[in-house]
Amino acid sequence: MDSFFLTYYSVSSLIGLTMGLTMGIYFLSVKGGSTAMRFLAVLLICAGMMNVAYFISSTFLDSAAAYHRWITVPFGLAMSVMPTHLYLRYPTNRWPRFSRWLLMVQLVIITVAAAFFFVDSLNASVVYHFDGHYWDFVAEKGTKVVALVILLNTVAQLSAGVAKIIVTKGRERWPVIGIVVFLFACGFAQGLTNSLSRDGVIGRDVFQTTFSLTVVLGLFAITVIYMNNTRDRTSFLAKIIGISMVTLLLVMQALSFSVLSERTRAYDQLRSKEARAAYEQRLTDPLVSPLFLRKADGSVQYYSAGDGLREAVLPELEFLNSYEASEDGQSTPRQSKSDLQTGKFQMARQGDERIRYVSYVLQDTSDPGQVAKSYEVGFPYLSYRQYVHQGASTLTILLLIVVLVLVAGFPLFFSGALIKPLMELLGAVKKVDEGDLSANVKVRVEDEIGELGHYFNGMVVSIRDAQAKLKDYADRLEEKVQERTAELQKTLNRVQELKDQQDGDYFLTSLLLRPLQSNRARSETVNVDFVVRQKKSFQFRKWSDEIGGDLCMAESIKLLGRPYTLFMNADAMGKSMQGAGGALVLGAVLEAIVDRTMLSGEASKHHPERWLKNAFIELHKVFETFDGSMLISLVFGLVDDDSGLVYLINAEHPWSVLYRQGKADFIEADLDFRKLGTQGVDSTIFVKTIQLEPGDVLIAGSDGRDDLLLHNSDGSESLQHDENVFLRHVESNGGDLEKIVDSLLSEGELTDDLSLLRIGYREDLIKPLPDVSSEYRTLHDKALEAYKAGDFARVANLLEDAGIEETRETLLIRLLAQSYLRQKDFKRALSVAEDYAFLKPADTEMLYAVSYSAARSGQLKKAADYGERIRLREPHNTRYLLNLARIYAALGNQGRASNFLEQVLEAEPDNEKALKLQEQLKTDRVV
């Protein structure tokens, strides 16, 4: 090709495009890669394409090479956009809507800017720059628009990077900082050197070298940071090849600069000698024929190679006697300092055509006694490009060999030494994970991977031996079970002989259960009834009775001077005697807890949530001692006689039913706790609350209500397990227990013990009381209007003047407490909120107001007490947990405060208030 000549800039560009395109294409090929990885890939590919353009511009002498700007402009604009969106999306995209909007706006802007440049450059003239040996458009307007857009995108990059560094917490912040710093440094260096080179402050070679170095070194640093910290799946081999590639490419960069600089100096020396020989008329058989010889007086001697210059106008140079400086101060084209030192690149004019040549201005020093005379000898510019091309071609071939070895040779080498052994080891691990213990890794090379293979084989052998031993134990266990079964059969025969004695045991057990299976609830507002049908019936002498594991209990107790109705419906594991034994233990322990509460003033000084939790834990601990041989499912709770608020815990018992205004619904939806006595259970205990309205009925029952044996019309039998059928029975019988039992028995046969417990709240009340009595309705409306307007002082004055604190108008009392809170009058807020909580204990938010006000008033123990009460209702509410953490921190209980903070941060890792309190706790520990 007549216009294809490689230079140092060509080799430098090849190095840059190799790095950018290979790494960019690799990231695009990763399956399931994140959006951040895609933007990084596009960034690398854009950098590679920029180097493609620079390769074209510095290699081809044809003026059409000026169109390389049609590649650098769009890809340079795109390259300025990509870092912003890499920052926004790594490690996660916190602002998805904003990032999508910003990307669309930036794409539109760079598209318009690129189009403007294309239009501006269509009719623009082209100019050849010797400082970079490339053609370029004279399109100042388009270039300025592109530069402005890139500057704006750089500002967006820096803003997005700083913002992401601020919002990213923990160990992920350091990779973000690294990526932002390296990308900004690379972009800043490229932009600065590009501007300075176009203004002539520095040579174009400085920009080319800077651009290639930042692409190779800077972008590689970014990819290493990204690959070592990303959650995307990347290849170990790709990391090895990437690191090796950048190392060798950097060496190639330095080598090419050194070799081609030396090549340029050699050309300078050769042409200088030939120029002196031409002046002294002793030039014979030159390597490069000169074009002309021009002396200081302006006379020109043309050689055969320079016939084409006879009609051309040579440039005015300083050595000529007729020299006059040009008005713009520039008589020679711009030239890089790394190019020729003695020779200079010049252009002669022949009409509109410019003829490039290499000029050597030397002095005649042959006669020391005379003033030295200057002269100029010109050589073809193509001779310079051809001379450099020879060295650059060798380096280019060497570069291609290096890349080929890296991309094709490294995988082949590492395939046997690293990749294949690792894949075999991974395959063996997968086999073991799937249960195949015959997996074995063949160790071919005794290196670290081979040692790992030996360890893996040893581990598999150990697992295989352990499995064989377990199988042997299992086989022997079956034999032992058979022996025990035979012995049990003998024992059962003896039991049959002692049936009368057993019936006596049944009778005595039933007598022990009878006082526990009783309704001792005495309340004017809460009615408790229950029905128990045990599956096992017996007859001892003249007495007939039933025995089983179902138990119902009801008691009246007082907590903090307030009356409550305690209820329990339980089902002990096992039939007849076993179940009855569990019910007996359960009833006796609960009765002891009730007696302790009634007799001990200290035991009754608990809120219902805390009392219920403590009782539940105590019952659970008792049954844990049976090592899982005795489990109890139950519904266990308290009813506030005054307010109708139900506090309950359901431990794997059938869901309770709320019957309200002729409609029955389950009050639970999930399994909250395992049965009493279950080993290894460490779940958070919480108390469910249900507000009963006048006329409401709450019904709890054992699983006997659902496990009915149905007799089908075709004579077959089937078990009915649909729990929703029980709702239909409740609705059709108006919540009456006896009618419900009759309805169940009419539908099927009991297969298990059946017990139903019914709680009715204020069933004598025909219609519910209004929220606000008529005499306070006007006051309520005025106070509410003032509250909504933000006039909290007026709210307080209105309600204080009416003496609301002395009434039972709960809505007005709540409004008064809220107005005190808004005014930060925490002592009054505490007093009023506590009165309200006594009247309306179902309002969890106002319990929080009590805790918060107590804490702000310095009553930390009361604040903690109410805070724990709230936590038992809503154990996962982060606002309530954070409140408790603050209280315990103020009490000096850092362990408990830290525990609650961990729960908050586990649910909300970015909770700023929790993070701030955590830092305070750490500071307190250090101090």
C-alpha angles and dihedrals in degrees: 000000000000094000100038111103124154120220138177088272090055092055091044090052092048089055092051096046091048091056096042099045098042095050093039094051090046092055091047090052094055107110116234093009119170125252089253090057090051092054091048089051092051090048091054093046091050089052089050092049090050088057090048088058093047090049090055094047096049096041107044120067095195115107088236085076086080086079088074083093087069086066100039095049101055094036092043090052091047089047090056091054101047100069091058092057093041088058093046093051102039122120090352134346106248094174107039097162094046093046092051091048093047092048092052092048093048093047090052092048096049091045090054092045092050091047090050090052092048091052092045092049097047093083097024121119121241129233133194116230115205092193089072100013093236142121120242140177121253091227106138098164094050091045092051092049091050091047091050092051091048089050091052091048089050090055089050089050093053093045093049092046094050091045092051092048090053097049097040112091135193127009093337090071094072096059089048091052091049094050093046095047096046095044093047092046091050094047092045093050092048094047094045096049091044092054094044092048093051089050090051095243092120133016122269088239089065090057092045092050092045092049094050093045093050091047093049101035103024099043091043090055088052093049091049091051091047096046093048094051107028124107089219118107111255135177124256090212091053090057092051093048092045094051092045092046096053091047093052094041090054089051089049090050092054092042094051092049091051097044096045093044088054089047090054092050090050091054089050093053095046095049092046090056092047091048091054090046091052091051092048091049093239100109111132127169097348123195088230120025113228120237100215146339117228123187130205092261089061098253113142129204112198122205126209092264089054101052089113090063097058092094094038126100111238118216121260109253131190096249092064118099089225094051118137121176114249119246094246091051093240120110099156133045119260113274132189118243090228091061126074116340100195100024125064131204112242138173129219121204124231106171108300091339123098118210114203121213141158113251126206114191108192137165130241105235097163093109110050093189096061133064109271113256121217125220137173129227119190127207129188114274088221090064089063093048092046092050093050090042091063093058094039091052091057091050091047092053089047090050092051090050091050092050091045091051091048097046099036105018100046094056089050092049096043091041092077099028101043120353100051094047090047092049090049090050091048091049091052091049090053091050091053090047088054091052099260104134093177090082115126131178116221108221110213101166125036097225131115091290090048089052089050088051091054091051091049093050090049091051092051091050090051092050091047092051091047091051091050090051091049090051090050090050090049092052092050091045090058090055091050091048089053090051091049090047091055091049089048090053090056089049091051090054089054090047089055089055090051095047093122090055089048092052087053089054089050090052094049091047091050089052090053091049096047098078090046093049092067141112110237096160113131113185135140093212105033122062118196125192132163140183124205124192111178116202095221116071124181142176124220113186105304097345125091122191146142131251131191147120101276116107134181124188136173129183139168115231138164126229119187086349093302121120119241135175113226117208135177135180112186140174118202118208116258137032131282110328097017093048091042090053091054092046090049093053091045094049093046094050093046091048089052090051090050092048091049090051093049095045101037118067091199093053091054094051094093135100113248094254093054093043092050092048093049092048092048092051091048092052091046093051091052092054093042087069089069089068094232096310093110120043128174130200115198151157108225126177156128131247119209102229093206102044103023092233112153121211113192146163121206115202105192091307124140111278117271121241128228113206110198128165094342095312124107123204137164114253094205130060105174140043104259104176138011122241120290109272096027109148122236097014111149103164125142111265115227135168122233118218128204123182110221117209123209109286095022120136125204117199126191124183145169124252091267087085090066104033098077123157105229123206107214125211091249091059095257125123130224138175118247112220101163105120091193090071089072090062089059091052091051093050096044092051098043094242093297109148099210092048091047091053091048090049091051093049091048089057100045148337124277115249096179141025113295126208128166127187121196127198119188122188120208093330090169091066110098098198133009122261117257119257090239124023117238094251091059098039095097091046090050092052092050093047093047091050091051091047093053089049089055095245095134095160090059090049090055093046093050094049095040091052089052091051092235092163089069094053134072094238095132098185092053093044089052090050090050092051091049092050090053090050091051089052090048090238091144099171093057091040089054094051095048095040090051090052090049092048089054090055097038109027091164091072101094093178091060090048084058088051089054092050093046094047092047091052092049089047093053096251093126099163092055089045090053092046093054091040091056089047090055092046090056088059099042109017095171100048103118094202091057092044091051090051090054091047091055092048095050090045089055089048090053094246096132095166094060092040090053091048092056091044090055090054091050094048092045089059096035111022092179097050100137095198091052092047091050092050090047090055090049091052091050090050091050090052092050092049 
